[in-house]
């Protein structure tokens, strides 16, 4: 009888001790607790259920993580290192399940399209020129410096002949939708970012930024 009483009292004690922990776990989902989250934890917070005033901050933290990696939306991205070794970029959906691919805001997309249409009217088949490389924005993808359509080509390449620092970040965007297609960070001189499977009726934008030294880089975009 004595043993049963001790066991019963022990069970009651465990239940009482568990109440504050259970309450804390539930309270952590309330809006007031977002302020104690680290930036990385905030990035992985459920965006749909987060307070409206925090959603932009959550997206900014996600973009920091997204652009610290290299990826391809549909498997069309290939990275070729300076020694000629090719590597398929991992799929965005594998790296960031349930996250949305970065999207250019509509105002920026339309402004960039206007610039690209002027370039295309000049019938420039490729780009070779100096591009000012900036730090990438935490809020959206960098504006394209050059645009093109498929034409008679099947793929396009982006590379640098000269850089102000040790590396640059490169990417291609579908300018019809504003959605990024492929992205590779920390590319050195001689490295190539290749966009496979160009599609008809799509206008593409080539983008570049740097985590290294800001300044002018001599970039090339070729279609093959």
Secondary structure, DSSP 8 states (H G I E B T S, - for coil): -HHHHHHHHHHHHHHHHHHHHHHHHHHTTSGGGGGGS-HHHHHTS-TTTS-HHHHHHHHHHHHHHHTTS-EESSS-EEEE-TT--EEE--BHHHHSTT----B--HHHHHHHHHHHHHHHHTT--SEEEEEEE----SSS----SEEE--TT-S-EEEEEEE-SSS-EEEEEEETTTTEEEEEEEEE-TT-EEEE-S--TT--EEEEEE-SS--EEEEEEEEE-
